[in-house]
Amino acid sequence: MSIKGIFARKALAAVIGVLLFLVLLEGGLRLAGHMIMSEQDKINRAALADAGAYRILCLGDSMTAVGGEWSYPSQLQEELNSRSKDFKVSVINKGIVDATSAEILEQLDQNLDLYKPDIVIVMMGIMDRGGVTVFGEAAYEKEGSFLSSLRIYRLAELLRCQIVNRIKGVKLPPIVKEDIQGTEGAGKRESILLDHIENNPDNAEAYAELGRFYAKIYRYGDAEAMYARAIEIDPTRARYYMELGKMYKPDKAERFLDRAIELDPGNGILYQEAGEYFFAIEQLEKAEEMLERGLEADPHNEGIYLRLSSFYIKQGKYNEAEDILEKGIEKNEGYYRLYSALAEIYKESGRMDEAEGYYALAEEKERKFLSGTKKNYRALKYIVTGRGIKLVCMQYPLRDVGTLRKMLGPSEGVIFIDNEKNFKEAMDGSRYKEYFWDRFARDLGHCTAKGNRLIAENAANVLMEEYFGKLPVEAKRAKGGE
């Protein structure tokens, strides 16, 4: 056989091998989703066992679905039932991993028929990226829509956007099932973490979590020792080096910050954190260098453009701020916050015509970005309220509930839950990792047990005041209360 023929056969074998790998990977991703749903169904069946309880159906994506007993729906059930003897509540978790708003609506009627809820809580839309299919219209009519329905395609998108910081590192925090946030006092929390380490002596994340705790209460020597042990166990985790480095003075910090970036050079968030560290200690040239390197590594990271522009503005470098935002818009024309930031610069410099133009563009981009989600939210509102079921629309942590209200339009009788204020207050002086264990959506991520507890407590407060608090006592007892 000729050399050309041998190469052709090898190339064909390689293509077949790649295709087989992709098929197996697709199957594995779907199987993982089914496993989560299976665990979810077990909890839901238990919730249905109490026929006399108020039923709350929680709909959403992985922010709702993931977590089992520490997901926000499970903690919401516990929270509500601990607050009253007049009624009981069963919370059903029908979150779907990786689901768009259209996919959630596709199962809505089926879920309403099956579970017959008194209340529906929905938190959806964060997966509506790159063009949203509108429920009720021609399904997946866009070119390439079959590809976009594959889990492996979505995984590639997550990687491209760094929605998950290094897929190999995405795993549930090992101590997330320990209800650390429910304990009172630093001593108890330290004791829980130490017990966890004793039972899991080779668990790097357990040491890192204790290091974060010590750093928060200014026990830097102890924190350093815990991080050193975490790095000894797992020297490949960039996050440990970054967190340890930020505790040091510049002469020692830089070595650790550089090592973090060396381990994960495509992670723009690491450059951003390093830049903010140097800015805080007034090493402005180094801060600027780090942020600019972050843009080279991750040119689609909207947060770095905004942070760098803010950095320039604080130094009075308005031209540089304007240039970096224009560059960001060129690379990411759909990011409406970049248009708003540029409009603010024009406004401050008295260029009102340009400011008004960019404010209008920001509004247009935001409207376009949210248009599909808006239509799906309104369709859900029509279906749920049309059945006489109380609808509760909940905003994601750290995001503006006003945007959600605008999407719903006229919404008499709909309850809204804001998770911006409570998270910002809780995170003031706290570490991001206490409340989120990744950054899949850039500005936020999947919640830890503590983050989900914050959502559950907030939702319980609103429901007690705006729903259960307005029901007659007789109605509550008729539902099976004591």
C-alpha positions in Angstrom: 0.0 0.0 0.0 1.3 3.5 -0.9 2.3 6.0 1.8 -0.7 8.1 0.8 -3.1 5.2 1.3 -1.6 4.5 4.8 -2.1 8.1 5.8 -5.6 8.1 4.5 -6.5 5.0 6.6 -4.9 6.5 9.7 -6.8 9.7 9.2 -10.1 7.8 8.8 -9.3 5.8 11.9 -8.6 9.0 13.9 -11.8 10.6 12.7 -13.8 7.5 13.7 -12.1 7.5 17.1 -12.9 11.1 17.7 -16.5 10.6 16.8 -16.8 7.6 19.1 -15.3 9.6 21.9 -17.7 12.4 21.4 -20.7 10.0 21.3 -19.5 8.4 24.6 -18.9 11.8 26.1 -22.4 13.0 25.1 -23.8 9.9 26.7 -21.8 10.4 29.8 -23.1 14.0 30.2 -26.7 12.9 29.7 -26.2 10.1 32.2 -24.9 12.5 34.8 -28.0 14.6 34.3 -30.2 11.6 34.7 -28.4 10.7 38.0 -29.1 14.1 39.4 -32.7 13.9 38.3 -33.0 10.4 39.9 -31.8 11.7 43.2 -34.2 14.6 42.9 -37.1 12.3 42.2 -36.5 10.4 45.4 -36.7 13.6 47.4 -39.8 14.7 45.5 -41.6 11.4 46.1 -41.0 11.9 49.8 -42.5 15.4 49.6 -45.6 14.0 47.9 -46.2 11.5 50.7 -47.8 14.3 52.9 -51.1 14.8 51.0 -52.3 17.5 53.4 -49.3 19.8 53.1 -49.1 23.0 50.9 -47.2 22.1 47.8 -44.5 24.4 46.4 -43.1 23.5 43.0 -39.6 24.9 42.3 -38.7 25.3 38.6 -35.3 26.4 37.2 -31.9 25.3 36.0 -29.0 23.8 37.9 -29.1 26.7 40.4 -32.3 25.0 41.5 -31.6 21.4 40.6 -28.2 20.7 42.1 -27.6 19.9 45.8 -29.9 17.2 47.0 -30.6 17.9 50.7 -28.7 21.2 50.6 -30.4 22.6 47.5 -32.4 25.7 48.1 -35.8 23.8 47.6 -34.9 21.2 50.3 -33.7 23.9 52.7 -36.8 26.0 52.0 -39.0 23.1 53.1 -37.1 22.7 56.3 -37.2 26.5 56.9 -40.9 26.9 56.4 -41.9 23.9 58.4 -39.7 25.1 61.3 -41.6 28.4 61.5 -45.2 27.4 62.0 -47.4 24.7 63.5 -50.4 26.0 61.7 -49.5 24.4 58.4 -47.1 22.0 56.7 -45.2 22.5 53.4 -43.8 20.0 50.9 -41.4 21.5 48.4 -40.9 19.7 45.1 -37.6 20.3 43.2 -38.1 20.1 39.4 -35.0 22.1 38.4 -33.3 20.8 35.3 -29.5 20.9 34.9 -28.5 23.1 32.0 -32.1 24.0 31.1 -33.1 27.1 29.1 -36.3 28.9 29.9 -37.9 27.3 26.8 -37.0 23.8 28.1 -38.5 24.6 31.5 -41.7 25.6 29.9 -41.9 22.5 27.8 -42.4 20.5 30.9 -44.6 23.0 32.8 -48.0 21.5 32.0 -46.8 18.0 32.8 -45.4 19.2 36.2 -48.5 21.1 37.1 -50.7 18.1 36.3 -48.5 15.7 38.2 -47.7 17.7 41.4 -50.8 20.0 41.6 -48.9 22.7 43.5 -50.4 25.6 45.5 -47.3 27.7 44.7 -44.8 27.8 41.8 -41.4 29.3 42.4 -39.4 30.0 39.2 -35.8 31.1 38.8 -34.8 30.8 35.1 -33.1 32.5 32.2 -29.4 32.3 33.1 -28.8 29.6 30.4 -30.6 31.7 27.8 -27.5 32.6 25.8 -26.7 32.9 22.2 -30.3 33.3 21.0 -33.3 32.1 23.0 -35.8 29.6 21.6 -39.3 31.1 22.4 -41.7 28.6 23.8 -44.7 28.0 21.5 -42.9 29.2 18.4 -41.3 26.9 15.8 -38.9 24.9 17.9 -35.2 25.2 17.2 -35.7 26.9 13.9 -32.3 28.6 13.9 -29.5 27.2 11.9 -27.2 24.9 14.0 -30.0 24.4 16.5 -29.6 20.6 16.5 -25.9 21.1 17.5 -26.9 23.5 20.2 -29.2 20.9 21.7 -26.3 18.6 22.4 -24.8 18.5 25.9 -21.3 18.3 24.4 -21.9 21.5 22.5 -23.1 23.3 25.6 -20.1 22.0 27.4 -17.9 23.6 24.7 -19.7 26.9 25.2 -19.2 26.7 28.9 -15.5 26.2 28.4 -15.3 29.0 25.9 -17.0 31.5 28.2 -15.2 30.0 31.3 -18.6 29.6 32.8 -17.0 26.8 34.8 -13.5 27.5 36.0 -11.6 24.6 34.5 -14.0 21.7 34.1 -11.6 19.2 35.8 -11.8 21.3 38.9 -15.6 21.6 39.1 -16.8 19.3 41.9 -19.0 19.8 44.9 -17.1 21.2 47.8 -16.3 18.3 50.1 -17.6 19.9 53.2 -20.7 21.4 51.6 -23.0 18.9 53.3 -21.8 20.1 56.7 -24.2 22.8 57.8 -21.3 25.0 58.9 -23.3 28.2 58.4 -25.9 27.0 60.8 -23.5 26.9 63.8 -23.1 29.8 66.1 -19.6 31.2 66.9 -16.2 30.9 65.3 -15.2 28.1 67.7 -17.9 25.8 66.6 -17.2 26.4 62.9 -13.5 25.8 63.5 -14.4 22.6 65.3 -16.5 21.3 62.4 -13.7 22.0 59.9 -11.1 20.4 62.1 -13.3 17.3 62.5 -13.8 17.2 58.8 -10.0 17.3 58.2 -9.5 14.5 60.8 -11.9 12.3 58.9 -10.5 13.4 55.5 -6.8 14.0 56.0 -6.0 13.9 52.3 -8.7 16.3 51.3 -7.0 19.5 50.0 -10.2 21.5 49.8 -10.9 20.9 53.5 -7.6 22.5 54.5 -8.2 25.4 52.0 -11.6 26.0 53.5 -10.1 26.1 57.0 -7.4 28.5 55.7 -10.2 30.8 54.3 -11.9 30.7 57.7 -8.6 31.6 59.6 -7.9 34.4 57.1 -11.3 35.9 57.7 -10.7 36.1 61.5 -7.2 37.5 60.9 -5.3 34.3 62.0 -3.0 34.6 59.1 -0.3 32.3 60.5 -2.8 29.5 60.8 -4.3 30.3 57.4 -0.9 30.1 55.8 -0.3 26.7 57.3 -3.6 25.4 56.1 -3.0 26.7 52.5 0.5 25.2 52.6 -1.0 21.8 53.4 -3.7 22.1 50.7 -1.0 22.9 48.1 1.1 20.0 49.4 -1.8 17.6 48.7 -2.9 19.2 45.4 -0.2 21.4 43.9 -2.2 21.9 40.7 -5.0 24.1 42.1 -4.4 27.7 41.0 -7.1 29.0 43.4 -5.0 28.0 46.5 -2.0 29.9 45.3 -4.1 33.0 44.5 -5.8 33.1 47.9 -2.6 32.5 49.8 -0.7 35.1 47.7 -3.2 37.8 48.4 -2.5 37.5 52.2 1.2 38.4 51.8 3.0 41.7 51.2 4.1 42.3 47.6 7.6 40.9 47.8 6.2 37.5 48.8 2.8 37.7 47.2 3.9 38.0 43.6 5.5 34.6 43.5 2.2 32.9 44.5 0.1 35.0 42.2 2.3 34.2 39.3 2.2 30.5 40.1 -1.6 30.6 40.1 -1.7 32.2 36.7 1.0 29.8 35.4 -1.3 26.9 36.4 -4.4 28.3 34.8 -3.2 30.9 32.2 -6.6 31.1 30.4 -8.5 32.0 33.5 -9.2 35.8 33.2 -10.6 35.9 36.8 -7.1 35.1 38.2 -5.6 38.1 36.4 -8.5 40.3 37.6 -8.0 39.3 41.2 -4.2 39.8 40.9 -4.8 43.2 39.4 -7.2 44.2 42.2 -4.6 43.1 44.7 -1.9 45.4 43.2 -4.4 48.2 42.9 -5.2 48.0 46.6 -1.6 48.3 47.5 -1.1 51.2 45.0 1.2 49.3 42.6 -0.7 50.8 39.7 1.6 49.7 36.9 1.5 46.1 38.0 -2.3 46.3 38.4 -2.7 47.6 34.9 -0.4 44.9 33.6 -2.3 42.1 35.2 -5.7 43.4 34.0 -4.4 43.8 30.4 -2.9 40.3 30.5 -6.3 39.1 31.7 -7.9 40.5 28.5 -5.3 38.8 26.4 -6.1 35.5 28.0 -9.9 36.0 28.1 -11.0 38.7 25.6 -14.7 37.8 26.3 -14.6 38.5 30.0 -16.8 41.5 30.4 -15.8 42.0 34.0 -12.2 42.7 33.2 -13.1 45.4 30.7 -15.4 47.0 33.3 -12.8 46.7 36.0 -10.0 48.1 33.9 -12.1 51.0 32.8 -12.9 51.7 36.5 -9.2 51.5 37.2 -8.5 54.2 34.6 -11.3 56.4 35.7 -10.0 56.4 39.4 -6.7 57.7 38.0 -8.4 60.3 35.9 -7.4 58.5 32.6 -10.7 59.0 30.9 -9.4 58.5 27.4 -7.9 55.1 28.3 -11.1 54.1 30.0 -13.0 55.0 26.9 -10.6 53.1 24.7 -10.8 49.9 26.7 -14.6 50.0 26.7 -14.7 50.5 23.0 -12.4 47.5 22.6 -14.7 45.5 24.8 -17.7 46.4 22.7 -15.8 45.5 19.5 -15.0 42.0 21.0 -18.4 41.5 22.7 -21.0 43.7 21.0 -23.9 42.0 22.9 -22.6 43.0 26.4 -25.0 45.8 27.3 -23.2 46.8 30.5 -20.2 47.9 28.4 -22.4 50.4 26.5 -23.8 51.7 29.8 -20.3 52.2 31.2 -19.2 54.1 28.1 -22.3 56.2 28.3 -21.4 57.2 31.9 -18.0 58.4 30.7 -19.5 60.5 28.0 -22.0 61.9 30.5 -19.3 62.8 33.0 -17.2 64.6 30.2 -20.3 66.6 29.1 -20.7 64.8 25.7 -24.4 64.4 26.3 -25.4 63.5 22.7 -22.9 60.6 22.7 -24.0 59.6 26.2 -27.7 59.5 25.2 -26.8 57.4 22.1 -24.9 54.8 24.1 -27.6 54.7 26.8 -30.1 53.9 24.0 -27.8 51.2 22.6 -27.4 49.7 26.1 -31.1 49.6 26.5 -31.5 48.1 23.0 -28.8 45.4 23.7 -30.3 44.6 27.0 -33.8 44.3 25.5 -32.5 42.1 22.7 -30.6 39.9 25.1 -33.6 39.4 27.3 -36.4 39.3 24.7 -36.6 35.6 24.4 -36.4 35.1 28.2 -39.1 37.8 28.6 -41.5 36.0 26.3 -41.0 32.7 28.1 -41.5 34.3 31.5 -44.7 35.8 30.3 -45.9 32.5 28.8 -45.2 30.8 32.2 -47.0 33.6 34.0 -50.1 33.1 31.8 -50.1 29.3 32.3 -49.5 29.3 36.0 -51.8 32.1 37.0 -54.4 30.8 34.6 -54.7 27.7 36.7 -55.2 29.8 39.8 -51.8 28.9 41.2 -49.7 31.5 43.1 -46.7 32.4 41.0 -43.4 33.5 42.7 -40.6 34.8 40.5 -37.2 34.8 42.1 -34.2 36.6 40.8 -30.7 35.0 40.9 -28.3 36.0 43.6 -26.5 39.4 43.1 -28.8 40.4 40.2 -31.4 43.2 40.0 -34.9 42.1 40.6 -36.1 45.2 38.7 -35.0 43.5 35.5 -37.2 40.6 36.3 -40.2 42.8 37.0 -39.8 44.5 33.6 -39.7 41.1 31.9 -43.0 40.0 33.5 -44.8 43.2 32.6 -48.2 43.7 34.4 -47.9 41.2 37.3 -50.7 41.8 39.8 -50.7 39.0 42.3 -47.2 37.8 41.4 -44.7 37.6 44.2 -41.1 38.7 43.5 -38.1 37.7 45.5 -34.9 39.8 45.4 -31.6 38.0 46.1 -29.4 40.9 45.4 -29.5 42.8 48.7 -29.3 39.8 51.0 -26.3 38.4 49.1 -24.4 41.7 49.0 -25.0 42.3 52.7 -23.9 38.7 53.6 -20.8 38.9 51.4 -19.6 42.2 52.7 -16.4 41.2 54.3 -16.8 37.5 53.4 -15.2 35.4 50.7 -17.0 34.6 47.5 -16.3 30.9 48.0 -18.4 30.9 51.1 -21.5 31.3 49.0 -20.6 30.0 45.5 -18.4 27.1 44.5 -17.8 28.2 40.9 -18.4 31.1 38.6 -20.4 29.5 35.8 -22.2 32.8 35.0 -19.2 35.1 35.6 -20.8 37.3 38.2 -22.2 34.4 40.2 -22.1 30.6 40.4 -23.7 27.6 41.9 -24.4 28.1 45.5 -22.7 26.3 48.4 -24.9 25.0 51.2 -24.5 28.4 52.8 -25.5 30.2 49.6 -28.6 28.0 49.2 -29.5 28.6 52.9 -29.4 32.3 52.2 -31.8 31.8 49.2 -34.1 29.5 51.3 -34.3 31.9 54.3 -35.0 34.9 52.1 -37.7 33.0 50.2 -39.2 31.8 53.4 -39.4 35.3 54.8 -41.2 36.6 51.7 -43.6 33.6 51.5 -44.5 34.0 55.2 -45.2 37.6 54.8 -46.9 37.7 51.4 -48.6 34.4 51.2 -49.0 32.3 54.3 -49.3 35.4 56.5 -52.4 36.4 54.5 -54.2 33.1 54.7 -56.9 32.6 57.3 -55.9 30.2 60.1 -58.7 27.9 59.2 -57.4 27.5 55.7 -53.9 26.6 57.0 -55.3 24.0 59.4 -57.5 22.6 56.7 -54.3 21.8 54.8 -53.2 19.4 57.5 -51.6 21.6 60.1 -51.6 20.6 63.7 
